[in-house]
Amino acid sequence: MSTAWTTTKIRATKGREKLACLTAYDFMTARLLDEAGLPLILVGDSLAMTVLGYANTLPVTMEEMLHHTRAVTRAVKQSLVVGDMPFMSYQVSFEQAVANAGRFLKEGGAGAVKIEGGAFRRPLVETLIDNGIPVLGHIGLTPQSVRKTGGYKVEGRTADAAAQLLTDARELEAAGCFALVLECMPSALAAEITQAVKIPTIGIGAGPHCDGQILVCHDILGMFPDFTPKFVRRYAELGRDMIRSFAAYKQDVEGGTFPAPEHEY
Ligand code: KIV
């Protein structure tokens, strides 16, 4: 029997095991995450900032997302790879959304796609699933709406906003999402949503009661030495280590100590 992670298997973890998920955008990182046994790897549109240097997720294109999704799926043997649909790849029409989501599976080799938005996305989610494309929902802070919201902030703090997020979660579950990302909301609300739905919730800045957690790989590795969001735990200081390594290499080359005899042919 295959031990590879599928959307069905992810869904079946509800109430049984916690899901540790991370983002990846390249072959090597994906290979290491897969070897570490992570059930789900998201090729997030955070690619825009982490790899491509944009200020937010809005500019990243379908071609850029597919290019990186292919690199990730070439490496992965066990994890479920989810392609994040970029801004304006699914908002314009259902026809475009199905075509673009289909490209993640057909050309990118992904097992599912992620889209942002709550109850109003139900008809689109149903259409994607009807066409054989599994969907990971994403509610709470939805970074693609940053121009509307005016910034990144914790969502669901008022009673009305919390009730709306609960409705969003239920509607996305009813639409057929196999799991839901809950981003930046009070832990108590994420706990309530997690209790209310039968599909796994995967939190980011949503506290410990979710069925799983997801973080941006660059954040946990300390690749941005001067910035860590409150909800991130850093497991390495690669940013600082890399600067140190580059500087040491520079010093060795400039000082003539590299290459040494053992590096010569
Ligand atoms: O693009 C992204 O990285 C995300 C998060 C949920 C991690 O959407």
Boltz pocket constraint, residues with backbone or C-beta under 6 A from the ligand:
constraints:
  - pocket:
      binder: B
      contacts: [[A, 23], [A, 42], [A, 43], [A, 44], [A, 45], [A, 46], [A, 47], [A, 84], [A, 181], [A, 183], [A, 204], [A, 214], [A, 215], [A, 216]]
      max_distance: 6.0
